[in-house]
Amino acid sequence: MATEQFEHATFYLTRQQVNDIKELAKKNQISRSALVRMIIREYLAKQDENKG
């Protein structure tokens, strides 16, 4: 399985955000870690767009 590298970053989530991620993962039958990676990718992409 191929892995993607991310720069080390710390993201702080509220308890509600964690619960939302758990619910979304369950609803979409995807692992929580995969869902978090998707969220981070989207966040970083938006940051790049704002810089450009």
C-alpha positions in Angstrom: 0.0 0.0 0.0 1.4 3.4 -1.0 1.6 6.0 1.7 1.6 9.8 1.4 4.0 12.0 3.4 2.7 15.0 5.2 4.8 17.6 7.0 4.4 17.3 10.7 1.5 19.5 11.8 -0.6 19.7 14.9 -4.3 20.2 14.6 -6.4 20.7 17.7 -10.0 19.5 17.4 -12.9 20.2 19.7 -14.8 17.2 21.2 -17.7 18.0 18.9 -15.4 17.9 15.8 -14.1 14.5 16.9 -17.6 13.3 17.4 -18.6 14.6 13.9 -15.6 12.8 12.4 -16.6 9.6 14.1 -20.2 9.9 12.8 -19.1 10.8 9.3 -16.7 7.9 9.2 -19.4 5.5 10.4 -22.0 6.9 7.9 -19.6 6.7 4.9 -18.0 3.4 6.0 -14.5 4.9 5.9 -11.8 4.7 8.6 -11.5 7.8 10.8 -7.8 8.1 9.9 -8.6 8.2 6.2 -11.3 10.7 6.8 -9.0 12.9 8.8 -6.3 12.7 6.0 -9.0 13.8 3.5 -10.0 16.8 5.7 -6.3 17.8 6.2 -5.6 17.5 2.4 -8.6 19.8 1.7 -7.6 22.3 4.4 -4.0 22.4 3.0 -5.3 22.8 -0.6 -7.4 25.8 0.5 -4.4 27.3 2.3 -2.4 27.0 -0.9 -5.2 28.7 -2.9 -5.4 31.6 -0.5 -1.6 32.1 -0.8 -1.7 32.0 -4.6 
